[in-house]
Amino acid sequence: MEQEVGLEYLTTLFEIIGFLLIIILVIYFLIKGIRKGNAQKRDQKINRECKTT
């Protein structure tokens, strides 16, 4: 009986860890994508300035 309770607790713990891991990965890739987008915009701006001068 005690082992079943421990197993349920462990399963719940793994679900929570997995859920948090997915959230962290989504946030990480979102930030990475935003940074990459900003870098591309910055590069385009620099290229435009170089062409005009």
LINBELGI-V218467 format. One record per residue. N is the residue number from 1. RES is the residue in three letters. NEAR is the number of other ideal C-beta (glycine too) atoms within 12 Angstrom. Layout:
N&RES&NEAR, N&RES&NEAR
This chain:
1&MET&7, 2&GLU&8, 3&GLN&9, 4&GLU&10, 5&VAL&11, 6&GLY&12, 7&LEU&13, 8&GLU&14, 9&TYR&14, 10&LEU&14, 11&THR&14, 12&THR&14, 13&LEU&14, 14&PHE&14, 15&GLU&14, 16&ILE&14, 17&ILE&14, 18&GLY&14, 19&PHE&14, 20&LEU&14, 21&LEU&14, 22&ILE&14, 23&ILE&14, 24&ILE&14, 25&LEU&14, 26&VAL&14, 27&ILE&14, 28&TYR&14, 29&PHE&14, 30&LEU&14, 31&ILE&14, 32&LYS&14, 33&GLY&14, 34&ILE&14, 35&ARG&14, 36&LYS&14, 37&GLY&14, 38&ASN&14, 39&ALA&14, 40&GLN&14, 41&LYS&14, 42&ARG&14, 43&ASP&14, 44&GLN&14, 45&LYS&14, 46&ILE&14, 47&ASN&13, 48&ARG&12, 49&GLU&11, 50&CYS&10, 51&LYS&9, 52&THR&8, 53&THR&7
